[in-house]
Amino acid sequence: MKKGLFAIFLLLLSCYSTERNCLEFHQGTFDFETIVNGQLDTSRFVRNGTTEIEYYKAQVDTADIRWVNDCECILTKRNPTSNQDKRPIQIKILTTQKNTYTFEYSLVGDAKNKKRGTIKKIK
C-alpha cells in the first residue's frame, strides 16, 4: 500500500515539473521592466553567452557572465562605480516560456534578499 501511494505521489510530482529551456536565453536582446520610485522603467541588454551589455536611460554598462549550469549564472560588472557594483549578482532562471523567463536574483552571498523578475527576449 505504501509503495503504491509513493508511486502515485512521484507520478503527480512529475506532472507538475517545470521544463526550462535556459540555453535559448544565453544569447539575444532582452527587455527587463521594473518599478523604480513608482514609475515603470525598462532596461535593455544584449547577451552573447559570456558578456552582457545593458542600456539603461543614457548609461551603458558591461558585465561578464559565468554560467554555473544551463540555468544559473554569476554576473560581474567590468567597470564598477561603487562598492555595491563590485559585488557579483547570482541569477537563477526559474521558468521559461516561448520568449520570456522568470528569474530570481541576489548579490552573491546574500540569499535572504532574493528578488524576482521577468525578462522578455525581443531578438
ZIFENSUL-V888120 format. One record per residue. N is the residue number from 0. NEAR is the number of other ideal C-beta (glycine too) atoms within 8 Angstrom. Layout:
N,NEAR  N,NEAR
This chain:
0,4  1,5  2,6  3,7  4,8  5,8  6,8  7,8  8,8  9,8  10,8  11,8  12,8  13,7  14,6  15,6  16,6  17,6  18,5  19,11  20,7  21,11  22,6  23,7  24,14  25,8  26,6  27,9  28,9  29,13  30,9  31,12  32,9  33,8  34,7  35,6  36,4  37,4  38,6  39,6  40,9  41,7  42,11  43,12  44,11  45,10  46,13  47,7  48,8  49,6  50,10  51,12  52,9  53,11  54,9  55,8  56,3  57,2  58,6  59,6  60,9  61,11  62,11  63,10  64,12  65,8  66,9  67,6  68,5  69,7  70,7  71,10  72,9  73,11  74,12  75,9  76,10  77,7  78,6  79,8  80,4  81,6  82,6  83,5  84,8  85,7  86,9  87,8  88,11  89,12  90,11  91,9  92,13  93,10  94,8  95,12  96,6  97,3  98,6  99,10  100,14  101,11  102,12  103,10  104,11  105,11  106,9  107,9  108,5  109,7  110,6  111,4  112,7  113,8  114,7  115,9  116,9  117,10  118,11  119,10  120,12  121,9  122,4
